[in-house]
Amino acid sequence: MSERTEVLVIGGGSTGCGVARDLAIRGVDVTLVEQGNLTHGTTGRMHGLLHSGGRYAVSDQASARECIEENRVLRDIASHCVEMTGGLFVKRPEDTEEYFQKKLEGCRECGIPAEVLSAEEAREVEPFLAGDIDKAIRVPDGAIDPFRLCVANAADAEQHGARIETHSPVTDVLVEDGEIVGVEVTHESGPGKRVHGTEGGTEAIYADHIVNATGAWAGRIGDMAGVTVEVRPSKGVMTVMNVREVDTVINRCQPKGDADIVVPHETTCILGTTDEEVEDPEDYPEEAWEVDLMIEELSKLVPMLEDARTIRSYWGVRPLYEPPGTGTADPTDITRDFFLLDHAERDDLPGMTSIVGGKFTTYRLMAEKISDHVCDLLGVDAECTTADEPLPGSEDFSVLRDYMDEFGLRSPIGRRSVQRLGSRADEVLKTDEANPVVCQCEAVTRAELRDAIGESGTDLNDVRLRTRASMGNCQGGFCAHRMANELHDFGGYDQPTVDAALDELWQERWKGQRHALWGQQLSQAMLNHLLHATTMNRDGAAPEDFAAFDTGEAPDTAGGLDDAGDATGATAPDGGIPVDADAMDRRDGGDAGGD
C-alpha cells in the first residue's frame, strides 16, 4: 500500500499540527502522521502556560519578544483554548532586589506589560500567597489547553483537505538516489485496540518534501535518514493538584531553578517543574523526590500547597537544541529559540527539513516559518494567514453565554461545556435526546462524549484529551466505565473492543497516579480499584476465588496480609489498579509511590 502527497509532516504535537494547518490553508496537499495520539509527546506533557515572555525577559530576550507577540495572536485566534489568568513574578525575602529590577527592566525592554505590586496588592490578587513575600511584578501570562488547541489545528487542516493519521509511527525514511522521497509507517489500528483512520498495516507515503516536527524525537527520524539532529532532551515534572489553589499564574522571581511556577488550569493547579537532561525522550527515571520538591518549594509561595491533595504527576521532555559546538553544560542555559534545519543545505540530503527547539506558545510562528520555507522549495505562492484566521471553535465566541435554558444544562455545567466547545457548542449540544453528565468532576456531558467518539473511534484516551472526561479528582473511578459504555451504546462496538479500550484508558490514568499515592489520593486509588474489581471483575478474579468468600477465606488474588501482618496489595492483570502497599503518607516518612 502506498500514497503520494506534496508534503508529509511527521509529528502531531503543536508544531506539526500548526504546520499541517498552515500549509493546507495555502492549498498544499498535506499528510500528517503521529506515532500516538495528537499531543502524544511534549505538547501533551506541559504545564499549560501561555507565556507572556516574562520568564525569558532577562536570559533570552529574543524568545521573550516572540512569546508576547504570539500570546496576543493566540488570544485572538484560539480564544476557546485560552484563559487569561494574568501572572505574577513573586519576590520572597531571600530573592535579590537586583534580579527583581532586571526582570522588570527586561519585560519593559521586550514590550511585555509589567506592573510592580506591593505585597498587599499582590495578596489582593491572590489571597493565598505567603504572608512574608516582598512584592511582585504583574504580567499578562495565561493558561492554555494544549489538547484542545492541537485538535482545533488538526481539524482545520482536515477541513482544508489534509489527511491526519494518528497511531501511525514512522518505521523507516525512504532515501533514493541521494534524496529523501518518503517514509514507511505502520498504522496501529484495527478491532481490539482502536478503530479509526486507516486500518492496521504498513504504508509507504511518498512526498515532495518532508517536515520533521517530532520535537525531542527529531534525532530518531534523522537517524533513519542517515543525518544527525542534535536534540538535547530535558525532562521536567509536573504535579497536578485537586483544586485551583490560585487563579493567577504564580512564578518565583529568581534567576533559574526548579519548582518555580504554579499554573491554574481548568479545575486544577499544575506545579512545575524541573530541567534535567536525559538521553532518551521515552526512557528516563520518574522519581518521587521530584514530586516532593514541587510541593516543598512552591509551598514557600503558596503555603496551602503543603497540605493540599495531589491527584497525579507526569513528566515531559523539552526538545532543546543548540548549534553544534556551543557546548552549553546546563540545560537551563540552552536557548528556547527554534531552529530550522534544511538537510539539503546542511547535510547535502534534499527532501526533508527538521524544526527543533522553541516553545509551545510560539508554535504558530514556528509553523509559519517552516511553511514559508517549504512553499519556497515547492514554488507555492501563498501567504500565511494563520495569525488572523480563528481556529474552529473560536470563530464566534459570543456563544459563551449561559446555556442553562437553551440546552437544559445546569450552570456551571453549561458554562464548562461551552468553554470547551467554543463556537461549536450549538452544533454539539443541541440534541433531542437526554444529555446527562457522564463525568461529574469535569462536567462532561453525553453529547460531548459522543461528539468526541465520532472523531476518535474506540480510542478513549483521545476522547479524554478532547473532553477532559476522567481527568478530574476521581481519575476515572466514577466515569471510565460510563465512557466505555458509550462506545457500545452509541458507537456500536462489541464487548471485546470496548473492554480493550477501557483497559487502555485505565492504564493511562493509573500511570500518573503512581506518584501521588499518599493521603486522600491513596484512598481514592484504592476505592477506584475496589469499585472496578468488585463490580466488573476488572482484576480478573476466577470463579473459585468468589467461592472462597462463602467460607470466609480470603482468595489469593484479592490481596491481604502476609505472614508478618503486612499488606500485600492486590493484583490487577486486566486493567485494574494494583495499589502499592508500601505507599503511605509521605509526611510520616513514607514513599510517594514510584515505579
C-alpha positions in Angstrom: 0.0 0.0 0.0 1.4 3.4 -0.9 0.2 7.0 -1.1 1.6 10.3 -2.5 1.3 13.7 -1.1 3.0 17.1 -1.6 4.2 17.5 2.0 4.4 14.9 4.7 4.5 16.2 8.3 5.9 13.9 10.9 4.7 14.7 14.4 1.2 15.5 15.8 2.2 18.0 18.5 1.5 21.7 18.4 4.2 22.5 15.8 3.3 19.6 13.5 -0.5 20.3 13.7 0.3 24.0 13.1 2.4 23.2 10.0 -0.4 21.0 8.6 -3.0 23.7 9.1 -0.8 26.4 7.7 0.1 24.5 4.5 -3.4 23.2 4.0 -4.8 26.7 4.2 -2.3 27.7 1.5 -3.6 25.0 -0.8 -0.8 22.4 -0.3 -1.7 18.7 -0.2 -0.6 17.6 3.3 -0.5 14.4 5.2 0.4 14.3 8.9 1.4 11.1 10.7 1.8 10.8 14.5 3.0 7.8 16.5 0.4 8.1 19.2 -2.5 10.5 19.9 -2.2 14.1 18.9 -0.2 15.7 21.7 1.4 12.3 22.5 4.8 13.9 23.1 6.0 17.1 24.7 2.8 19.1 23.8 0.6 16.8 25.9 3.1 16.9 28.9 3.5 20.6 29.6 2.1 22.8 32.4 -0.3 24.7 30.2 1.3 28.1 30.4 0.6 30.8 27.8 3.9 32.7 28.1 3.9 36.4 28.4 7.6 36.2 27.8 8.4 37.3 31.3 10.2 34.0 32.1 12.8 34.8 29.4 12.9 38.6 29.8 16.4 38.5 31.3 18.0 35.4 29.9 16.6 35.1 26.3 15.1 38.4 25.1 14.6 37.2 21.6 12.4 34.4 22.8 10.6 36.8 25.2 9.6 39.1 22.3 8.3 36.1 20.3 6.3 35.0 23.3 4.5 38.3 23.9 3.7 38.6 20.2 2.3 35.1 19.9 0.5 35.5 23.3 -1.6 38.3 21.7 -2.2 36.3 18.5 -3.4 33.2 20.3 -5.8 35.2 22.5 -7.5 36.2 19.2 -7.4 33.0 17.1 -7.7 30.4 19.9 -10.0 32.2 22.4 -11.8 28.9 23.3 -8.4 27.4 24.3 -7.1 30.3 26.4 -7.9 31.6 29.9 -6.2 35.0 30.6 -5.4 34.5 34.2 -2.6 37.0 34.4 0.7 36.2 36.1 2.8 37.3 39.0 6.5 37.1 39.5 6.8 37.0 43.2 9.8 38.1 45.2 10.5 36.4 48.6 12.8 38.0 51.2 15.7 35.7 50.2 15.4 36.7 46.5 17.6 39.5 45.3 16.4 43.0 44.6 18.9 43.2 41.8 17.3 40.4 39.9 13.8 41.8 40.5 14.8 45.0 38.8 16.4 43.1 35.9 13.2 41.2 35.4 11.2 44.4 35.5 13.5 46.2 33.0 13.8 43.2 30.8 10.0 42.9 30.5 9.7 46.5 29.5 12.5 46.3 27.0 10.7 43.3 25.3 7.4 45.1 25.2 5.8 43.0 27.9 3.4 45.0 30.1 4.8 44.9 33.6 3.4 46.4 36.8 5.0 46.4 40.3 2.6 45.4 43.1 3.3 45.7 46.8 2.9 42.6 48.9 -0.6 43.8 50.0 -1.6 44.4 46.4 -0.3 41.0 45.3 -2.4 39.3 48.0 -5.4 41.2 46.9 -4.9 39.5 43.6 -4.1 36.1 45.2 -5.1 35.9 48.8 -3.3 32.6 49.4 0.2 33.9 48.7 2.7 33.6 51.5 2.4 36.3 54.2 6.1 37.1 54.0 6.5 37.9 50.3 8.1 41.3 49.5 6.4 42.3 46.2 5.5 41.1 42.7 5.5 42.0 39.1 2.2 41.5 37.2 2.5 40.3 33.6 -0.1 39.0 31.0 0.5 35.3 31.5 -2.3 32.9 30.8 -3.4 29.3 30.7 -4.0 27.4 27.5 -5.3 23.9 26.8 -2.8 22.2 24.6 -5.1 19.3 23.7 -7.9 21.5 22.6 -5.5 23.7 20.6 -3.9 20.8 18.7 -7.3 19.2 17.9 -8.5 22.5 16.6 -5.4 22.9 14.3 -5.8 19.3 13.1 -9.5 19.8 12.5 -8.9 23.0 10.5 -6.2 21.2 8.4 -8.6 18.4 7.6 -11.3 20.9 6.7 -8.8 22.3 4.1 -8.1 18.8 2.7 -5.3 17.5 4.9 -5.0 13.8 5.9 -4.3 13.2 9.6 -3.2 9.8 10.8 -2.6 9.1 14.5 -1.2 5.9 16.0 1.0 5.6 12.8 4.7 5.5 13.8 7.3 6.1 11.1 9.4 2.9 10.8 11.7 4.0 8.0 12.7 7.0 6.0 12.9 6.2 2.3 16.0 7.5 0.5 16.5 7.1 -3.2 19.4 8.4 -5.3 20.6 10.6 -2.6 17.2 12.2 -1.8 14.6 11.6 0.8 11.4 10.7 -1.0 9.1 9.4 1.7 8.5 7.3 4.8 7.2 3.9 5.8 4.6 3.9 8.5 2.7 1.3 10.5 -0.9 2.0 11.3 -1.7 0.7 14.7 -5.4 0.5 14.3 -7.9 -2.3 14.0 -10.5 -4.2 16.1 -9.5 -4.9 19.7 -7.2 -2.0 20.0 -8.7 1.1 18.4 -10.8 1.6 15.4 -10.3 4.9 13.5 -8.4 6.2 10.5 -6.6 3.7 8.2 -6.8 0.1 9.3 -3.8 -1.7 10.6 -0.9 -2.4 8.2 2.2 -0.9 6.6 2.0 2.0 4.2 4.7 3.8 2.1 3.9 7.5 1.9 5.8 9.4 -0.8 6.2 13.2 -0.7 7.8 16.1 -2.5 9.0 17.3 0.9 9.0 16.0 4.5 8.8 18.1 7.6 10.3 16.5 10.7 8.3 18.2 13.5 8.8 15.4 16.1 10.4 17.6 18.8 12.5 15.5 21.2 12.2 12.6 18.8 13.7 14.5 15.9 17.1 12.8 16.3 15.4 9.4 15.7 13.9 10.5 12.4 17.3 11.9 11.5 19.0 8.6 12.3 16.6 6.8 9.9 17.5 9.2 7.2 21.2 9.0 7.9 21.7 12.5 9.3 22.4 13.9 12.8 19.9 16.1 14.6 21.5 17.2 17.9 18.4 17.5 20.1 19.2 17.6 23.8 16.0 16.2 25.6 15.5 17.7 29.0 12.8 16.2 31.3 10.6 18.2 33.7 8.0 17.0 36.2 4.5 18.5 36.6 2.3 17.8 39.6 -1.5 18.2 39.4 -3.5 19.3 42.5 -7.1 18.5 43.1 -8.4 22.1 43.1 -7.3 25.6 41.9 -5.4 26.9 44.9 -4.7 30.1 42.8 -6.4 31.8 39.9 -3.3 33.5 38.6 -0.1 32.1 37.2 2.5 32.3 40.1 6.2 32.5 39.2 9.1 32.7 41.6 11.2 35.8 40.7 14.7 34.3 40.7 17.3 33.7 38.0 16.7 30.0 37.5 15.7 27.0 39.5 13.4 24.0 39.8 9.9 24.2 41.2 9.2 27.8 40.4 5.7 28.0 38.8 2.1 27.3 39.6 -0.4 27.4 36.7 -4.1 27.4 37.3 -5.6 25.1 34.6 -9.3 24.2 34.2 -10.4 22.8 37.6 -6.8 22.2 38.9 -3.4 23.8 39.5 -0.3 22.4 37.9 3.0 22.7 39.7 6.3 22.8 37.8 9.0 22.0 37.1 12.5 20.5 36.8 15.0 20.8 34.0 17.3 17.7 33.7 18.9 16.5 30.5 18.2 12.9 29.5 19.5 10.6 26.7 16.2 9.0 25.7 12.9 11.0 25.4 10.9 7.9 26.3 13.1 6.1 28.8 14.1 8.1 31.9 13.5 7.8 35.6 10.4 9.3 37.2 11.3 9.8 40.8 9.3 10.6 43.9 11.8 13.2 45.2 10.9 15.4 42.1 7.3 15.5 43.2 8.4 16.2 46.8 10.5 19.1 45.5 7.5 20.7 43.8 5.4 20.8 46.9 8.3 21.8 49.2 9.5 24.7 47.1 6.2 26.0 45.9 4.7 26.0 49.4 7.0 28.9 50.0 4.9 30.9 47.6 1.5 29.3 48.3 1.6 27.7 51.8 -1.7 25.9 51.4 0.0 23.6 48.9 1.8 21.8 51.7 -1.4 20.2 52.9 -3.3 20.1 49.6 -4.3 16.9 47.8 -2.2 15.8 44.8 -4.0 13.7 42.2 -1.2 12.8 39.8 2.2 13.7 38.4 3.6 13.4 34.9 6.9 14.2 33.1 7.5 15.9 29.8 10.6 16.2 27.7 11.7 19.5 26.2 13.2 19.4 22.7 16.1 21.7 23.4 18.5 22.4 20.6 21.7 24.4 20.1 24.0 24.6 17.1 26.9 22.1 17.2 30.0 23.4 19.1 28.1 25.6 21.5 29.0 23.4 24.4 26.4 24.5 27.0 26.6 22.2 30.0 23.4 23.3 31.9 20.2 22.7 30.0 18.6 25.7 31.8 21.1 27.8 29.8 20.1 26.5 26.4 18.2 29.0 24.3 14.4 28.4 23.9 14.6 29.7 20.4 13.7 27.4 17.5 15.9 26.3 14.5 15.0 25.3 11.0 17.4 22.7 9.6 17.2 22.2 5.8 19.0 18.9 5.3 19.8 19.8 1.7 21.9 22.7 2.8 23.2 21.2 6.0 23.8 17.5 5.0 23.6 17.5 1.2 20.4 15.4 1.5 17.4 17.1 -0.1 13.8 16.2 0.7 13.5 17.0 4.4 13.5 19.9 6.8 13.6 19.5 10.6 12.3 22.1 13.0 13.7 21.9 16.6 13.7 23.9 19.8 11.1 26.5 20.5 8.2 26.7 22.9 4.5 25.8 22.9 3.5 29.5 22.9 5.4 30.1 19.7 4.1 27.0 17.8 2.2 29.1 15.3 5.2 31.3 14.5 7.4 28.2 14.1 4.8 26.7 11.8 4.6 29.8 9.7 8.4 30.0 9.2 8.8 26.4 8.2 5.7 26.6 5.9 7.2 29.7 4.2 10.4 27.6 3.7 8.5 24.6 2.2 6.4 26.8 -0.1 9.6 28.4 -1.4 11.0 25.0 -2.2 7.8 23.9 -3.9 7.2 27.1 -5.8 3.9 27.8 -4.0 3.0 31.5 -4.0 0.7 31.8 -1.0 0.9 34.0 2.1 0.4 32.8 5.7 -3.0 33.7 7.2 -2.9 31.7 10.4 -2.3 34.8 12.6 -5.7 36.2 11.5 -7.9 33.2 10.9 -9.6 31.9 14.0 -9.4 28.2 14.8 -12.5 26.0 14.8 -14.3 26.8 18.0 -13.1 30.4 18.2 -14.8 31.9 15.2 -17.8 33.3 17.2 -17.1 33.4 20.9 -20.4 35.1 21.6 -21.7 31.5 22.3 -20.0 31.7 25.7 -23.3 32.6 27.4 -25.4 30.7 30.0 -26.8 27.7 28.2 -29.0 26.6 31.1 -32.3 27.4 29.4 -31.5 26.6 25.8 -29.8 23.3 26.3 -31.4 22.2 29.6 -27.9 22.2 31.3 -27.4 23.4 34.8 -24.9 26.2 35.3 -21.9 25.8 35.6 -22.2 22.6 33.6 -23.4 24.5 30.6 -20.7 27.1 31.0 -18.0 24.5 31.2 -19.3 22.7 28.1 -19.3 25.9 26.1 -15.9 26.9 27.3 -14.5 23.6 25.9 -16.5 23.7 22.7 -16.4 27.4 21.9 -18.4 28.2 18.8 -19.1 24.5 18.2 -21.5 24.5 21.2 -24.7 24.8 19.1 -23.6 22.0 16.8 -22.7 19.6 19.6 -25.2 20.4 22.4 -28.4 20.8 20.5 -29.9 17.3 20.8 -33.4 15.9 21.1 -32.0 13.1 23.4 -31.3 13.2 27.1 -27.9 14.7 27.8 -26.8 13.7 31.3 -23.5 14.5 32.8 -21.2 11.5 32.4 -18.1 12.9 34.1 -19.1 14.8 37.2 -15.6 16.0 38.1 -15.1 17.8 34.8 -18.8 18.4 34.0 -18.7 16.5 30.7 -22.0 15.6 29.1 -23.0 12.6 27.0 -23.3 14.9 23.9 -19.7 16.0 24.2 -18.5 12.4 24.6 -20.5 11.2 21.6 -19.1 14.0 19.5 -15.5 13.0 20.6 -16.2 9.3 19.9 -17.3 10.3 16.4 -13.7 11.7 15.8 -11.7 9.2 18.0 -13.4 5.9 17.4 -12.5 3.4 20.2 -9.5 5.4 21.5 -10.9 6.5 24.8 -7.6 8.3 25.7 -8.2 10.5 22.6 -11.8 11.1 23.9 -10.3 12.1 27.2 -8.0 14.6 25.6 -10.8 16.2 23.6 -13.3 16.4 26.6 -11.3 16.2 29.8 -13.5 13.3 30.9 -11.7 11.1 33.6 -9.1 13.9 34.2 -10.7 15.2 37.5 -10.3 14.2 41.1 -11.5 10.6 40.8 -9.2 10.0 37.8 -11.8 8.0 36.0 -13.0 5.9 39.0 -16.7 7.0 38.5 -16.8 7.7 34.8 -14.3 5.5 32.9 -16.9 2.7 32.6 -19.5 5.2 31.5 -17.2 6.4 28.8 -16.7 2.8 27.6 -20.5 2.2 27.7 -20.9 5.0 25.1 -18.6 3.0 22.8 -21.2 0.2 22.8 -24.5 2.2 23.0 -23.5 5.0 20.6 -20.6 3.6 18.7 -22.0 0.1 18.3 -18.7 -1.7 19.1 -18.6 -5.2 20.5 -17.6 -6.1 24.1 -14.0 -7.2 23.4 -13.3 -4.0 21.6 -14.9 -1.9 24.4 -13.1 -3.9 27.1 -9.7 -3.3 25.4 -10.5 0.4 25.1 -11.4 0.6 28.8 -8.2 -1.2 29.8 -6.1 1.2 27.8 -7.8 4.2 29.4 -7.4 2.7 32.9 -3.7 2.1 32.4 -3.1 5.7 31.2 -5.0 7.0 34.2 -3.0 4.8 36.6 0.3 5.8 35.2 0.2 9.3 36.6 -1.3 8.3 40.0 1.6 6.1 40.9 3.5 9.2 42.1 0.6 10.6 44.2 -0.2 7.6 46.4 -0.4 9.2 49.9 -3.2 10.7 52.0 -6.5 11.2 50.3 -5.3 10.2 46.8 -4.2 6.8 48.1 -7.7 6.3 49.4 -9.1 7.4 46.1 -6.9 5.0 44.1 -7.9 2.1 46.4 -11.5 3.0 46.1 -11.2 3.1 42.3 -9.6 -0.4 42.3 -12.2 -1.9 44.6 -15.1 -0.4 42.7 -13.9 -1.8 39.4 -12.6 -5.1 40.8 -15.8 -5.9 42.7 -18.5 -4.6 40.3 -16.9 -5.5 36.9 -14.3 -8.1 37.9 -11.6 -5.8 36.4 -8.9 -7.7 38.4 -9.7 -10.9 36.5 -10.6 -13.0 39.6 -11.5 -16.6 38.8 -14.9 -18.1 39.8 -13.2 -20.2 42.5 -12.0 -17.0 44.1 -15.5 -15.9 44.7 -16.4 -19.2 46.3 -13.7 -18.5 48.9 -15.7 -15.6 50.2 -18.6 -18.0 51.2 -16.2 -19.8 53.5 -14.8 -16.6 55.0 -11.3 -17.3 53.4 -9.6 -14.5 51.5 -8.7 -15.5 47.9 -5.1 -15.2 46.9 -5.8 -12.7 44.1 -7.6 -10.2 46.4 -4.6 -9.2 48.4 -4.5 -9.2 52.2 -1.9 -9.8 54.9 1.3 -11.8 54.6 2.7 -13.9 57.5 4.3 -10.8 59.0 0.9 -9.0 59.1 1.9 -6.5 56.3 -0.4 -5.6 53.5 0.4 -7.5 50.3 -1.6 -5.4 47.8 -3.9 -6.6 45.1 -3.1 -7.8 41.6 -4.6 -6.3 38.5 -3.8 -8.3 35.4 -6.8 -6.9 33.4 -6.6 -3.2 33.7 -7.4 -2.7 37.4 -5.2 -0.6 39.6 -2.5 -2.5 41.5 -2.1 -0.4 44.7 1.4 -0.1 46.1 1.1 -1.4 49.6 4.2 0.4 50.7 2.8 3.8 49.8 1.8 5.8 52.8 1.6 9.4 53.9 5.0 10.8 52.9 4.8 13.3 55.7 5.2 10.3 58.0 8.3 9.2 56.2 6.6 7.1 53.5 7.3 6.9 49.8 5.2 8.7 47.2 4.6 5.5 45.2 7.0 5.4 42.4 7.8 2.6 39.9 
